Amino acid sequence: MRAFPLFLIALLPFCAASAWAQRVHCSPCNHSFHDVQIGTSDSFSFELSNTGNQMLRISSKLVEGNAFSLSKLVLPVKLAPGENIQLTITFKPTAKGYTDAKVIFGSNDPNSPLTMHFAGTGVYPSSASLAVSPATLNFGNVTVGSSSTLQGTLTASGAAVTVSSDQSSSSEYAILGMTLPATIQAGQSLQFSVQFTPNASGVASAKVGFVSNAVDSPTIEQVTGSGVVAQSHNVYLYWNGDGTAVGYNIYRSTIQAGPFQEINTSLDSSTNYTDLTVVSGTTYYYVATEVDSEGQESPYSNEVQAVIPNP
């Protein structure tokens, strides 16, 4: 029975020593940065201290949150009882909205790790604005399967604007000529192109936009155009023969009065010919000759003109 109280007396000093072991303490242990403009940063200082009675050894650190960074800390760090260090956490938002982070310190504290909590909200600079011109791009009629390109302009005002991405509400419209991200200084402009490639006939309207740090982001431009089906054209020629010819040759040129090139592959015995190889938007000039039974070819006939319309 005497061993029982001796056991308690031997245990008490051990428990007392444990109660006063090394302890890492943060002050304060959390902080909210509230609104910070995108592209700028805000910092906050805090303290880590050893509130125990033995040497504290901080051996690791971890920041969970891409918009947050910790001031330089060379590890390991040893803090004697009552000693402290000052550290800084910096919030630099890259996107609009709320985000949070954890800063975790590992040490020889029996309750390690120590976790601290931070948060902040990224906001667009109130003075930066981005305008697009013209307000609407109208492509008119474009043949289905082909493309047409028009230019637009982005202009920054109030403060520098960084365009981070572009977007289109339709696959028929593509934004070209920009390498993103791109920064436009206040009062400066940036050119871009929009390409319209209709995949069906009919009117096709859409919106293209530019995401930036401007207060009015995204900046939207209206685009519209009509897809039209390509039409096939041909030229029909006819003439009156004298009854003695065994055949005819047909000649064509894109220059009035020639020079002309023969377009029939063999002697044509009829008094008409259809040219199926014409191109839209081109003007052609035609003449014909007749060939007799002895192979003699007559001079050119009178010249006729054919204007092929655009689609």
BELPE-V592776 format. One record per run of one state. SS is the DSSP state (A for helix, B for strand, O for the rest). FROM is the first residue (numbers start at 1). LEN is the number of residues. Records with the same first field share a line. If there is no record, write none. Layout:
SS=FROM-LEN + FROM-LEN
This chain:
O=1-1 + 20-4 + 28-2 + 38-4 + 51-5 + 65-3 + 71-6 + 80-4 + 92-5 + 108-6 + 124-5 + 134-2 + 144-4 + 158-3 + 169-4 + 177-5 + 185-4 + 197-5 + 213-6 + 229-6 + 239-8 + 254-7 + 263-5 + 269-3 + 276-7 + 292-5 + 298-6 + 308-4
A=2-18
B=24-4 + 30-8 + 42-9 + 56-9 + 68-3 + 77-3 + 84-8 + 97-11 + 114-10 + 129-5 + 136-8 + 148-10 + 161-8 + 173-4 + 182-3 + 189-8 + 202-11 + 219-10 + 235-4 + 247-7 + 261-2 + 268-1 + 272-4 + 283-9 + 297-1 + 304-4
